[in-house]
Amino acid sequence: MEEFNTQWTREELKAYILLYCSQADFEESTEETKYINAKFKALNIEAIRSEFDGDNDYQSIQKIKAAVDRLHYKKEGIAVLEKEIKELFLVDGELDTLEKNLFIGLKHILEDQ
């Protein structure tokens, strides 16, 4: 069985989640890219992006779940993540059906940890 443990910090996890969310509609908009790059200036976002690009959907979900668990996210931390996910989804001016569905699914994953 494949291990999905990472050594991400909370900021790296957040960056990975936002990269994952930016692909909800199968296209990362220019606004989403700018938002992510501006939010994580202190991180090597390209290394996180490279890891994300090498993962399939199942691997991404498993890594997110494992990291949230390992980093002992509490209700308040989950609420902050959800807020930032919403901000990303709205940065291009619209929240489409695919983004809404991904948000619902991520909420279940994050809140069940």
C-alpha positions as CSV (number, residue, x, y, z in Angstrom):
1,M,0.0,0.0,0.0
2,E,1.3,3.4,-0.9
3,E,2.1,5.9,1.8
4,F,0.8,9.4,1.4
5,N,2.7,11.0,4.3
6,T,4.4,14.3,3.6
7,Q,6.6,16.6,5.5
8,W,4.7,19.7,4.6
9,T,4.4,22.7,6.9
10,R,0.9,24.2,7.4
11,E,1.8,26.8,4.7
12,E,2.9,24.2,2.2
13,L,-0.3,22.2,2.8
14,K,-2.3,25.3,2.3
15,A,-0.5,26.0,-0.9
16,Y,-1.0,22.5,-2.1
17,I,-4.7,22.6,-1.3
18,L,-5.1,25.9,-3.2
19,L,-3.3,24.5,-6.2
20,Y,-5.7,21.5,-6.0
21,C,-8.6,23.9,-5.9
22,S,-7.4,26.0,-8.7
23,Q,-7.8,23.0,-11.0
24,A,-11.5,22.4,-10.0
25,D,-12.6,23.5,-13.4
26,F,-9.6,21.9,-15.1
27,E,-8.0,25.3,-15.8
28,E,-6.1,27.5,-13.4
29,S,-7.0,31.1,-14.3
30,T,-4.5,33.9,-14.5
31,E,-6.2,35.5,-11.4
32,E,-5.9,32.2,-9.5
33,T,-2.2,31.9,-10.4
34,K,-1.5,35.5,-9.3
35,Y,-3.4,34.9,-6.0
36,I,-1.5,31.8,-5.2
37,N,1.9,33.2,-6.1
38,A,1.2,36.4,-4.1
39,K,-0.1,34.5,-1.1
40,F,3.0,32.2,-0.9
41,K,5.9,34.4,-1.8
42,A,8.0,33.0,1.0
43,L,7.5,29.4,-0.2
44,N,9.1,27.6,-3.1
45,I,5.7,27.4,-4.8
46,E,7.2,25.8,-7.9
47,A,8.4,22.8,-5.9
48,I,4.9,22.4,-4.5
49,R,3.4,22.9,-7.9
50,S,5.8,20.3,-9.3
51,E,4.7,17.8,-6.7
52,F,1.1,18.6,-7.3
53,D,1.5,18.2,-11.1
54,G,2.9,14.7,-10.5
55,D,0.0,13.5,-8.4
56,N,-3.3,12.2,-9.6
57,D,-6.6,13.1,-7.9
58,Y,-6.5,10.2,-5.5
59,Q,-3.0,10.9,-4.4
60,S,-3.8,14.6,-3.9
61,I,-6.8,13.7,-1.6
62,Q,-4.8,11.2,0.4
63,K,-1.9,13.6,0.9
64,I,-4.3,16.3,2.0
65,K,-6.0,14.0,4.4
66,A,-2.8,12.7,5.9
67,A,-1.3,16.2,6.2
68,V,-4.4,17.6,7.9
69,D,-4.3,14.7,10.4
70,R,-0.5,14.9,11.0
71,L,-0.7,18.7,11.5
72,H,-3.5,18.3,14.1
73,Y,-5.8,20.8,12.5
74,K,-8.6,21.9,14.8
75,K,-12.0,23.4,13.9
76,E,-10.6,27.0,13.8
77,G,-7.7,26.0,11.4
78,I,-10.2,24.2,9.2
79,A,-12.4,27.3,9.1
80,V,-9.4,29.4,8.0
81,L,-8.6,26.9,5.2
82,E,-12.2,26.9,4.0
83,K,-12.2,30.7,4.0
84,E,-9.1,30.8,1.9
85,I,-10.4,28.2,-0.5
86,K,-13.5,30.4,-1.0
87,E,-11.3,33.4,-1.6
88,L,-9.4,31.5,-4.3
89,F,-12.6,30.4,-6.0
90,L,-14.0,33.9,-6.1
91,V,-10.8,35.6,-7.3
92,D,-11.8,35.3,-10.9
93,G,-15.2,36.7,-10.2
94,E,-17.3,33.5,-10.4
95,L,-18.0,30.4,-8.4
96,D,-18.9,27.7,-11.0
97,T,-20.6,24.3,-10.4
98,L,-17.3,22.4,-10.4
99,E,-15.8,24.7,-7.8
100,K,-18.9,24.4,-5.6
101,N,-18.8,20.6,-5.8
102,L,-15.1,20.5,-5.0
103,F,-15.6,22.8,-2.1
104,I,-18.4,20.6,-0.7
105,G,-16.1,17.5,-1.1
106,L,-13.1,19.2,0.5
107,K,-15.3,20.4,3.4
108,H,-16.2,16.8,4.2
109,I,-12.6,15.7,4.0
110,L,-11.3,18.5,6.1
111,E,-14.0,18.4,8.7
112,D,-13.9,14.6,9.1
113,Q,-10.3,14.6,10.2
